[in-house]
Amino acid sequence: MRTATNFATQLTAPATQNRQVLDVAQARLQEGRVALAMDELVEDLRARREEEPEDWPAYARACQNHPIRELLHQDPFTYWAFSKPRGYAGDAVMMDYIYGLGEAKQAEQEATPLGRALFQAIGANPSVRAVRYRRQLIAGLIDRMAARANPSVLALAAGHLREVEISRAMRAGCVRSYVAFDQDQASLAVIDHDYAHLGVQTIHGSVRHLLAGQSLPGQFDFVYAVGLFDYLPGPAAAALANRMFQMTRPGGLMLIPNFLTGIRDAGYMEAFMDWHLIYRNHANMKYLAASLPAGEVEDYWIFDDHDETITYLMVAKERDWSKETQQ
């Protein structure tokens, strides 16, 4: 039985080499060889997490007692996730750091030279690129839907709703309604400040409210949840997928992104950012699709981004032809 005392006592003999990897990475960072240090460190943490899953949680906790943590936490992105000013990792401010919006520029300017170098190096990681792509994908879907008709849109766990900024349809006023739903009042306040002039409406509520039927904003042509399913276990995820589908208008689309199992950055995220996600593969996404009422699903697609870091379930809801023929 292991005791959580310090890094040295938590490591068994086979793990000595992993301690050496941290020592080497620390030395490289101190020498200014940031890109090499991060590449080796991220890869080592990935391999250890995958190859020694039973020992990984204790090792990840032990990493936080190594002196390298003080260096890595000079990066404002890593430290924000670890310190959780809003009570949870992956908040809207973190996403702004990825997008280069909001407080990101000031945080980078105020960081140490090493912190700025780390910020830039981590910004090239697959998970960060995947989050940027997710934003572009959602904005593109809205624009394509708006090219055919003025859609209504619902964003669950909306964060700061930064996809609005790169949507041509939103700037052109071609979206009939856009509702942002989130449990974080601070995030909703940012949306109100930045996007109320575009017609975005905000609703405060939680997943629990949705599943209990206490907050049902109505039906929309496009319903999506950015990052929310990364924190939901299977039964809750299936229940929320069904609630989202219920809020999707016949003929509309529902989109569920989720980080894929086995991503390269997972070890670093857990060890030094204390950022833990629920990862899913294509079989897990098929499970979510199979939980939906089959008679109402026109079709569904499961696809990944270019880095194979985030997977997507997109569902088209069957049209209600009886109502359309009456119009």
LINVENLIN-V869001 format. One record per run of one state. SS is the DSSP state (alpha for helix, beta for strand, coil for the rest). FROM is the first residue (numbers start at 0). TO is the last residue. If there is no record, write none. Layout:
ss: <SS,SS>
from: <FROM,FROM>
to: <TO,TO>
This chain:
ss: <coil,alpha,coil,alpha,coil,alpha,coil,alpha,coil,alpha,coil,alpha,coil,alpha,coil,alpha,coil,alpha,coil,alpha,coil,beta,coil,alpha,coil,alpha,coil,beta,coil,alpha,coil,beta,coil,alpha,coil,beta,coil,alpha,coil,alpha,coil,beta,coil,alpha,coil,beta,coil,alpha,coil,alpha,beta,coil,beta,coil,alpha,coil>
from: <0,6,10,12,31,33,51,52,63,67,72,75,83,91,99,103,110,112,122,125,148,151,156,161,166,167,171,176,182,184,198,199,204,206,211,219,225,227,231,233,246,247,260,265,272,279,280,281,290,293,296,304,309,317,320,326>
to: <5,9,11,30,32,50,51,62,66,71,74,82,90,98,102,109,111,121,124,147,150,155,160,165,166,170,175,181,183,197,198,203,205,210,218,224,226,230,232,245,246,259,264,271,278,279,280,289,292,295,303,308,316,319,325,326>
